[in-house]
């Protein structure tokens, strides 16, 4: 091939890269849906889907691992804990169908990351813009508490997502469990030596190993928008809006 054709070849490769990444993300989510690494969680999700809650008796529960979703070119990665038994485990979409999602999507819409303020089902037309939502665990756990081993079983999905989302500039951890899981990935990859210097807190931000790994996404933290936190006032909607507006401001200053 002569040199006159090289620019067009490179241009075609550049165009195809996002498509390939999006396709790889879709294939990864199919793996998530079919995952059977945690028998306790698989059984619990199926049982919840069989028994159901009285308010949702007419629903056909998803009742299996919940895939991540969002913009494959996202610069903001939102990392939650796990699906809710009658929320995501019912609807099949992250943060959809329960109180946590009601708060989160209102805020995402208000700050320009979501196309609408409500999220009711997988086919309600909601789109995320410049954001991608994932979780430390993909199955609803009893008592909303996955075991350490169950989180470890699920972590490889997050690691692969990080590789397939090359534009991510901020990782926003909703809650300390998500925060610790992300830091454990960085530690095991040799990016950081210890999680100790990175103390979780609401609207707390760290630039990860800036002198060693300058391309690492910024880590931000927020209290989880669970009903327990919002009903007690530990997390208000304004507090969550402030976090996302801060992230938005940071993203406007990066390339």
C-alpha positions in Angstrom: 0.0 0.0 0.0 1.5 3.4 -1.0 1.9 6.3 1.4 -0.9 8.3 -0.3 -3.5 5.8 1.1 -2.2 5.8 4.7 -4.1 8.8 6.0 -7.4 7.3 4.9 -6.6 4.0 6.5 -5.8 5.6 9.8 -8.9 7.7 9.6 -11.1 4.6 9.0 -9.4 2.9 12.0 -10.1 5.9 14.2 -13.8 5.9 13.2 -14.1 2.2 13.8 -12.5 2.2 17.3 -15.6 3.5 19.2 -17.8 1.0 17.3 -15.5 -1.9 18.2 -15.4 -0.7 21.9 -19.2 -0.5 22.0 -19.6 -3.9 20.5 -17.1 -5.4 23.0 -19.1 -3.7 25.8 -22.3 -5.3 24.5 -20.6 -8.7 24.4 -19.3 -8.2 27.9 -22.8 -7.4 29.2 -24.1 -10.6 27.7 -21.5 -12.4 29.8 -22.7 -10.6 32.8 -26.3 -11.6 32.2 -25.3 -15.3 31.9 -22.9 -15.3 34.9 -23.3 -18.1 37.5 -20.2 -17.5 39.6 -22.2 -16.9 42.8 -24.9 -19.6 43.4 -26.2 -17.9 46.5 -26.9 -14.7 44.5 -28.3 -16.5 41.5 -30.7 -18.4 43.8 -31.8 -15.3 45.7 -32.5 -13.3 42.5 -34.5 -16.1 41.0 -36.5 -16.5 44.3 -37.3 -12.8 44.5 -38.5 -13.0 40.9 -40.7 -15.9 41.7 -42.3 -14.5 44.9 -42.3 -10.9 43.9 -43.6 -7.9 45.9 -47.3 -7.3 46.0 -47.0 -4.0 44.2 -45.3 -5.7 41.3 -47.2 -9.0 40.9 -47.9 -8.1 37.2 -44.2 -7.7 36.4 -42.1 -10.3 34.8 -39.0 -9.9 37.0 -35.5 -9.8 35.3 -34.2 -12.0 38.2 -30.6 -12.5 37.0 -27.4 -10.5 36.9 -28.0 -6.9 35.7 -25.8 -5.5 32.9 -24.2 -2.0 33.0 -25.4 0.6 30.6 -24.7 4.1 29.2 -22.6 6.0 26.7 -19.7 3.8 25.4 -17.7 7.1 24.9 -18.5 8.3 28.5 -16.0 10.4 30.4 -17.9 9.8 33.7 -18.1 6.3 35.1 -20.6 5.9 38.0 -19.9 2.9 40.2 -22.7 1.7 42.5 -22.9 -1.2 44.9 -25.4 -3.8 43.7 -28.9 -4.1 42.2 -31.9 -3.7 44.4 -34.1 -6.8 44.9 -37.3 -5.1 43.6 -35.5 -2.4 41.7 -32.9 -3.5 39.1 -33.5 -7.2 39.8 -37.1 -6.5 38.6 -36.4 -4.1 35.7 -33.1 -5.4 34.5 -31.4 -1.9 34.3 -29.1 -0.3 36.8 -30.7 2.0 39.4 -34.1 1.5 37.7 -37.3 0.8 39.7 -36.5 1.9 43.2 -35.9 5.0 45.4 -32.2 5.1 44.8 -32.8 5.4 41.1 -35.5 8.0 41.4 -33.0 10.3 43.1 -30.1 9.5 40.9 -31.8 10.0 37.6 -33.4 13.2 38.6 -30.0 14.5 39.4 -28.4 13.1 36.3 -31.1 14.8 34.2 -30.7 18.0 36.1 -26.9 18.1 35.5 -27.1 17.1 31.8 -26.0 13.4 32.0 -29.5 11.8 31.3 -32.1 12.5 28.7 -35.0 12.3 31.2 -35.5 12.5 34.9 -37.2 9.2 35.4 -36.2 5.6 34.9 -39.0 3.0 35.0 -38.0 0.2 32.7 -35.4 -1.0 30.2 -37.4 0.3 27.2 -38.6 3.7 28.5 -36.3 5.7 26.2 -33.8 6.9 28.8 -30.3 7.7 27.4 -27.2 8.6 29.3 -24.9 11.3 27.8 -21.2 11.2 28.6 -21.9 8.8 31.5 -21.9 5.0 32.1 -23.3 3.2 35.1 -21.9 0.0 36.5 -21.7 -1.7 39.9 -19.4 -3.6 42.2 -21.8 -6.5 42.2 -24.3 -7.3 39.4 -26.7 -9.5 41.3 -29.1 -8.4 44.1 -27.7 -9.6 47.4 -29.7 -10.6 50.5 -29.9 -7.6 52.8 -28.2 -5.5 50.1 -24.8 -7.0 51.4 -22.8 -9.0 48.9 -20.0 -11.0 50.6 -16.3 -10.2 50.0 -16.0 -13.3 47.8 -19.0 -12.4 45.7 -17.6 -8.9 45.1 -14.3 -10.5 44.2 -16.1 -12.9 41.8 -17.7 -9.9 40.0 -14.7 -7.6 39.9 -13.3 -8.8 36.6 -16.3 -7.4 34.8 -15.5 -4.0 36.2 -11.8 -4.4 35.2 -12.8 -5.2 31.7 -15.2 -2.3 31.5 -12.4 0.1 32.5 -10.4 -1.2 29.6 -13.3 -0.8 27.2 -14.2 2.7 28.3 -11.0 4.6 27.2 -12.5 8.0 27.5 -13.3 7.9 31.2 -11.8 10.8 33.1 -13.7 10.5 36.4 -14.8 7.5 38.4 -17.6 8.4 40.8 -18.0 5.9 43.5 -21.4 5.8 45.2 -20.7 4.6 48.7 -17.6 3.2 50.4 -17.9 -0.3 49.1 -17.8 0.9 45.5 -14.9 3.2 46.5 -12.9 0.3 48.0 -13.5 -2.0 45.1 -12.2 0.5 42.6 -9.1 1.2 44.7 -8.5 -2.5 45.0 -8.4 -2.7 41.2 -5.8 0.1 41.1 -3.8 -1.5 43.9 -3.7 -4.9 42.2 -2.7 -3.3 38.9 0.2 -1.6 40.6 -1.1 1.9 40.1 -1.2 2.6 43.9 0.5 0.8 46.7 -2.2 1.1 49.3 -5.8 2.3 49.6 -5.0 4.0 52.9 -4.2 7.5 51.5 -7.6 7.6 49.7 -10.2 8.2 52.4 -13.8 7.9 51.3 -16.0 11.0 51.9 -18.9 12.7 50.3 -17.8 15.0 47.4 -14.2 14.0 48.1 -11.8 14.0 45.2 -8.4 12.5 44.5 -6.1 12.6 41.6 -4.6 9.1 41.5 -0.8 8.8 41.5 -0.4 12.0 39.4 3.4 11.8 39.3 3.4 8.1 38.4 0.2 7.5 36.4 -1.0 10.9 35.2 -3.6 9.4 32.8 -5.6 7.7 35.6 -9.2 8.9 36.0 -9.9 11.3 38.9 -11.7 9.5 41.8 -14.7 11.1 43.3 -16.9 9.9 46.1 -20.5 10.4 47.1 -22.8 8.9 49.7 -25.0 6.3 48.0 -28.5 7.6 47.1 -30.2 4.8 49.0 -33.5 5.5 50.7 -31.8 5.0 54.1 -29.4 7.9 53.3 -32.0 10.2 51.7 -34.7 9.6 54.2 -32.4 10.4 57.1 -30.9 13.5 55.5 -27.4 12.1 55.3 -27.7 12.7 51.6 -29.9 15.4 50.1 -30.6 16.0 46.5 -28.7 19.2 46.6 -25.6 17.4 47.9 -25.8 14.9 45.0 -26.3 17.7 42.5 -23.2 19.4 43.9 -21.2 16.3 43.2 -22.3 15.9 39.6 -21.9 19.6 38.9 -18.4 19.4 40.2 -17.7 16.5 37.9 -19.3 18.4 35.0 -17.0 21.3 35.7 -13.9 19.1 35.7 -14.9 17.5 32.4 -15.2 20.9 30.8 -11.5 21.6 31.6 -10.1 18.3 30.2 -9.5 17.7 26.5 
